[in-house]
Amino acid sequence: MRLAFLAVAALLLQDPPKTAPFLQIKEGAVWTYMTGDKEGKVKVTGRETINQVETFVLTTDMAGDTSVKEFISIDATGIRMLRQAAGSNTTDYNPPILRLKLPPVEKETWEWKGEIGKEKASIAYTNEGEEEITLPGGKYKAWKISAVMEIGGVKHTGTNWFSAGIGLVRQQSEFESGGKKHKSLIELKSFEPGT
């Protein structure tokens, strides 16, 4: 009896097995996305420290549009966006926006309130659960995250699908501006993990 107790105690004292991180980004990683018949690439082009937080710089080139840079951080609690830059325009997110709460938990909700540049904004997120989706690049198991954002009196709705080991595999969004509804759909075509 005492040996059984000691064996259980020894198991309890051991470190629990570590799970693999949801996403590890490496420099040189490239995501190729399709939006309609246009192809665009997102590439990890470096690192930069913002307010003592180390970020990865993701540079997006979408079929002739201005190159956009996103500055994101990843840790055990989530994927956050700290800044976006296009040409000479830089927009900071204060506080950083938590785009995916980790580890993912179905039906979990979270809110973000702060400033996007100088505009007050809020975002309400819901983790809708994991599902299998078919994209130009194949089939993926991905966590479906819905979001409702309000900024400058404009309401945006969107859904992002994140796949472990890859990141964003699909993004669907819509908003109304000037009496017109705008919709977009971006889907992963291929992913190169970098070195």
C-alpha positions in Angstrom: 0.0 0.0 0.0 2.8 2.4 0.9 4.6 1.6 -2.4 1.4 2.5 -4.3 1.2 5.8 -2.4 4.8 6.7 -3.1 4.4 5.9 -6.8 1.4 8.2 -7.0 3.2 10.9 -5.1 6.2 10.6 -7.5 3.9 11.0 -10.5 2.3 14.1 -9.0 5.7 15.7 -8.4 6.8 15.3 -12.0 6.3 18.1 -14.4 3.2 17.6 -16.5 3.9 16.7 -20.1 4.4 19.8 -22.2 2.2 20.3 -25.2 3.6 21.7 -28.4 3.1 25.4 -28.9 0.2 26.3 -31.2 2.3 28.3 -33.6 6.0 28.8 -34.0 6.9 31.4 -36.5 10.3 31.4 -38.2 12.0 34.1 -40.3 11.4 33.3 -44.0 8.1 31.7 -43.5 5.7 32.4 -46.4 1.9 32.1 -46.6 0.3 32.4 -50.0 -3.3 33.4 -50.0 -6.0 33.7 -52.7 -8.7 36.5 -52.7 -10.9 36.0 -55.7 -8.6 35.4 -58.5 -5.7 37.4 -57.0 -2.8 35.9 -55.2 -0.8 37.5 -52.4 2.0 36.6 -50.1 2.6 37.2 -46.4 6.3 36.7 -45.4 8.1 36.9 -42.1 10.7 39.6 -42.9 12.3 40.2 -39.5 11.8 41.1 -35.9 11.3 44.3 -34.0 10.9 45.2 -30.4 7.9 47.4 -29.6 7.4 48.6 -26.0 9.7 45.9 -24.7 7.8 43.2 -26.6 9.6 41.2 -29.3 7.5 41.0 -32.4 7.7 39.3 -35.8 7.3 41.5 -38.8 4.9 40.1 -41.4 5.0 41.8 -44.8 2.0 41.4 -47.0 2.1 41.9 -50.8 -1.3 41.5 -52.4 -1.4 41.8 -56.2 -0.3 45.4 -56.8 -1.6 46.8 -53.5 0.6 48.8 -51.2 2.9 46.6 -49.1 1.5 46.2 -45.5 3.5 45.3 -42.4 2.0 43.7 -39.3 3.9 43.4 -36.0 2.7 40.4 -34.0 3.8 38.6 -30.9 3.1 35.0 -29.9 3.3 33.4 -26.5 1.6 30.7 -24.5 -1.5 33.0 -23.9 -2.1 34.1 -27.5 -1.4 35.8 -30.8 -1.4 39.6 -30.5 -1.1 42.4 -33.0 0.8 45.5 -31.8 1.2 47.6 -35.0 0.4 47.9 -38.7 2.3 50.0 -41.2 1.5 50.8 -44.8 3.9 53.2 -46.6 4.4 56.2 -44.3 1.3 55.4 -42.2 1.8 53.6 -38.9 -1.1 52.5 -36.7 -0.5 51.3 -33.1 -2.9 49.1 -31.2 -3.1 50.1 -27.6 -3.3 47.7 -25.9 -2.2 45.0 -28.3 -5.1 43.1 -29.9 -5.5 39.5 -28.8 -6.5 37.8 -32.1 -6.4 34.3 -30.8 -6.5 33.3 -27.1 -4.3 30.3 -26.4 -4.8 27.5 -25.7 -8.0 27.5 -27.8 -11.1 26.6 -25.9 -14.5 26.1 -27.7 -17.2 28.7 -26.8 -14.6 30.9 -24.9 -15.2 34.6 -25.4 -13.0 37.6 -24.8 -13.1 41.3 -25.4 -10.7 44.0 -26.4 -11.2 47.7 -25.8 -8.7 50.4 -26.7 -7.4 52.6 -29.5 -6.5 51.8 -33.1 -4.3 54.7 -33.9 -6.3 57.6 -32.4 -9.7 56.0 -32.8 -11.6 54.3 -29.9 -12.5 50.8 -30.7 -13.8 47.5 -29.3 -13.8 43.9 -30.4 -15.8 41.0 -29.1 -14.5 37.5 -29.9 -16.0 34.1 -29.7 -14.2 30.8 -30.3 -16.8 28.8 -32.3 -14.8 25.5 -32.0 -12.6 23.5 -34.2 -13.7 22.3 -37.7 -12.3 20.9 -40.9 -12.3 23.3 -43.8 -11.4 22.8 -47.5 -9.3 25.6 -49.0 -7.3 26.0 -52.3 -4.3 24.5 -50.3 -6.1 21.4 -49.1 -8.0 20.4 -46.0 -7.2 21.9 -42.6 -8.5 21.5 -39.0 -8.9 25.0 -37.8 -10.3 27.0 -34.9 -13.1 29.3 -36.0 -12.9 32.7 -34.3 -15.8 35.1 -34.9 -15.3 38.8 -34.1 -17.5 41.9 -34.0 -15.5 45.2 -34.1 -16.7 48.8 -33.7 -14.4 51.6 -34.7 -15.3 55.2 -35.6 -19.1 54.3 -35.6 -18.5 51.6 -38.2 -19.3 48.0 -37.4 -17.2 45.2 -38.9 -17.9 41.5 -38.6 -15.5 38.8 -39.4 -14.3 35.3 -38.9 -10.8 34.0 -38.8 -9.8 30.3 -39.0 -6.4 29.4 -37.3 -4.7 26.1 -37.8 -2.1 24.7 -35.4 1.4 24.9 -36.8 0.3 27.2 -39.7 -1.6 30.2 -38.3 -4.3 32.0 -40.3 -5.7 29.8 -43.0 -9.0 31.7 -43.8 -10.4 35.2 -43.2 -13.9 36.4 -44.0 -15.1 39.9 -43.2 -17.7 42.5 -44.0 -18.5 46.1 -43.2 -20.7 48.9 -44.4 -19.3 52.3 -45.5 -21.0 55.1 -47.5 -24.2 53.0 -47.8 -22.3 50.1 -49.5 -21.6 46.7 -48.1 -18.1 45.4 -48.5 -17.1 41.8 -48.2 -13.8 40.0 -48.5 -12.6 36.4 -48.4 -9.0 35.3 -48.1 -8.0 31.6 -48.2 -4.6 29.8 -47.9 -3.1 28.4 -51.0 0.2 27.2 -49.6 2.5 27.6 -46.6 6.3 27.4 -46.4 7.5 27.2 -42.7 10.9 29.0 -43.2 14.1 28.0 -41.4 
